[in-house]
């Protein structure tokens, strides 16, 4: 049995008013995961918020005078938890009955999985779901995390503003902090892997894969140890 944590970006799960839950993508991902489940793999999938999260927060921001940033953060957490329940229901045949959420993250006990997929939502405001993914990795006994998102790799600088930016396939956590240029989490900030989760991963000697989650063939190649497009962050590059 091989266990892997997948941090599934909200940009893949909820993309528009017409696709508040992107079932087409979820069906494709399920087919991909099932192939590896048949070979003895188990997965913990930590979900994000995406379009639905932004819509709910904007709605509250515009219509509620008492909706402070803290309240908006809690709305975001609740939306992520709703996304998780929607995914668990859609994958009910292979997903554990209970979604991990809120105070479930306070425990350090090992999680028993009665089915091959464990769906995980959010804990509380103050950190990103990358941190939740690291916590889950410890509790299911794995050191391998995948971040499937709308970014295809970590670059030497922001490719949106620098056309000469180059992707980095393998890098250490120390190099990642150097590329990131900061080491503190800012709510609403956008990072390949957020700084708090990066520090935790470094301390726990975790291996973090980052790649475009739309390219599931590429994801499958990486699981099989074949060449793939994306980035790997770990303590020692030579160990990969």
MARNU-812515 format. One record per residue (C-alpha): residue in one letter; x, y, z. Coordinates in steps of 0.05 Angstrom, whole numbers, plus 5000, padded with zeros to 4 digits. Layout:
residues N
A|X|Y|Z
...
This chain:
residues 240
X|5000|5000|5000
X|5026|5069|4981
X|4993|5131|5008
X|4996|5200|4976
X|4966|5268|4994
X|4938|5310|4937
X|4925|5384|4948
X|4872|5397|4896
X|4870|5471|4877
X|4803|5507|4878
X|4818|5531|4807
X|4806|5459|4784
X|4746|5444|4829
X|4702|5506|4820
X|4714|5548|4758
X|4651|5588|4740
X|4578|5600|4754
X|4562|5544|4705
X|4614|5498|4737
X|4609|5514|4811
X|4630|5442|4819
X|4671|5418|4760
X|4643|5347|4754
X|4674|5336|4686
X|4743|5345|4716
X|4726|5305|4778
X|4705|5246|4734
X|4771|5247|4697
X|4811|5252|4761
X|4772|5195|4792
X|4787|5151|4732
X|4861|5168|4738
X|4862|5154|4813
X|4823|5089|4804
X|4879|5062|4760
X|4928|5070|4817
X|4878|5047|4871
X|4874|4982|4833
X|4949|4976|4844
X|4944|4987|4919
X|4949|5063|4925
X|4909|5105|4974
X|4899|5180|4969
X|4880|5237|5016
X|4852|5294|4974
X|4854|5363|5007
X|4808|5410|4969
X|4808|5485|4956
X|4754|5538|4947
X|4758|5566|4876
X|4703|5606|4842
X|4648|5588|4891
X|4690|5613|4949
X|4703|5680|4916
X|4629|5688|4898
X|4606|5675|4970
X|4658|5721|4999
X|4642|5777|4949
X|4568|5769|4963
X|4579|5777|5038
X|4628|5835|5027
X|4577|5873|4986
X|4515|5859|5027
X|4536|5852|5100
X|4564|5913|5137
X|4590|5869|5193
X|4628|5820|5149
X|4700|5835|5169
X|4759|5801|5137
X|4756|5750|5193
X|4684|5733|5177
X|4701|5729|5103
X|4757|5680|5120
X|4707|5636|5157
X|4660|5639|5097
X|4719|5615|5055
X|4731|5557|5103
X|4657|5537|5101
X|4657|5540|5025
X|4717|5494|5021
X|4682|5446|5068
X|4621|5448|5022
X|4665|5433|4962
X|4694|5373|5000
X|4625|5346|5015
X|4604|5353|4942
X|4666|5315|4920
X|4657|5261|4973
X|4585|5251|4952
X|4606|5246|4878
X|4660|5194|4896
X|4619|5158|4949
X|4637|5089|4924
X|4712|5100|4936
X|4713|5157|4987
X|4712|5150|5063
X|4645|5168|5094
X|4671|5226|5136
X|4705|5289|5110
X|4763|5314|5152
X|4748|5386|5172
X|4750|5439|5227
X|4773|5410|5294
X|4789|5343|5262
X|4856|5375|5246
X|4872|5385|5320
X|4883|5311|5329
X|4951|5278|5317
X|4924|5207|5316
X|4935|5164|5254
X|4875|5164|5208
X|4844|5097|5190
X|4818|5095|5119
X|4761|5047|5106
X|4761|5066|5032
X|4819|5084|4986
X|4804|5159|4984
X|4800|5207|5043
X|4769|5275|5027
X|4796|5332|5070
X|4768|5402|5076
X|4793|5462|5116
X|4811|5473|5189
X|4806|5548|5205
X|4829|5616|5179
X|4901|5638|5188
X|4935|5590|5141
X|4925|5561|5072
X|4901|5491|5057
X|4973|5473|5040
X|4983|5471|5116
X|4923|5424|5122
X|4955|5379|5070
X|5020|5375|5109
X|4981|5357|5172
X|4943|5302|5136
X|5008|5274|5107
X|5033|5262|5178
X|4968|5230|5200
X|4964|5180|5142
X|5038|5164|5146
X|5065|5190|5080
X|5120|5239|5061
X|5094|5250|4990
X|5048|5309|4972
X|5023|5331|4905
X|4997|5401|4891
X|4952|5399|4830
X|4937|5469|4810
X|4934|5517|4750
X|5010|5528|4753
X|5054|5479|4715
X|5119|5489|4754
X|5160|5533|4800
X|5197|5586|4760
X|5260|5627|4772
X|5215|5688|4774
X|5142|5705|4758
X|5132|5682|4686
X|5072|5730|4679
X|5118|5790|4688
X|5184|5761|4663
X|5182|5724|4596
X|5253|5699|4610
X|5232|5661|4673
X|5253|5588|4671
X|5219|5529|4704
X|5257|5492|4758
X|5246|5417|4758
X|5282|5399|4822
X|5299|5444|4880
X|5312|5442|4955
X|5268|5477|5005
X|5325|5526|5018
X|5326|5542|4944
X|5250|5549|4943
X|5252|5601|4999
X|5305|5638|4959
X|5261|5638|4897
X|5199|5657|4936
X|5234|5716|4968
X|5191|5715|5031
X|5181|5667|5090
X|5116|5691|5121
X|5045|5674|5100
X|5000|5732|5079
X|4925|5718|5075
X|4902|5722|5003
X|4973|5714|4977
X|4988|5668|4919
X|5046|5620|4926
X|5066|5554|4892
X|5070|5526|4963
X|5054|5574|5020
X|5112|5594|5066
X|5083|5563|5129
X|5070|5496|5095
X|5139|5500|5064
X|5173|5507|5132
X|5132|5449|5159
X|5150|5406|5099
X|5223|5423|5106
X|5222|5403|5180
X|5184|5339|5167
X|5227|5320|5107
X|5168|5318|5059
X|5173|5314|4984
X|5126|5363|4949
X|5107|5355|4875
X|5076|5414|4839
X|5044|5410|4770
X|4986|5430|4725
X|4927|5390|4751
X|4891|5392|4684
X|4945|5348|4653
X|4926|5282|4685
X|4970|5241|4638
X|5029|5281|4664
X|5006|5268|4735
X|5003|5193|4721
X|5073|5194|4693
X|5099|5226|4756
X|5065|5174|4800
X|5099|5120|4759
X|5167|5152|4768
X|5172|5172|4695
X|5193|5239|4666
X|5141|5293|4676
X|5132|5368|4671
X|5130|5402|4739
X|5172|5414|4801
X|5196|5373|4860
X|5216|5405|4925
X|5253|5366|4978
X|5309|5372|5029
X|5361|5340|4985
X|5354|5340|4909
X|5401|5281|4902
X|5352|5237|4939
X|5298|5245|4885
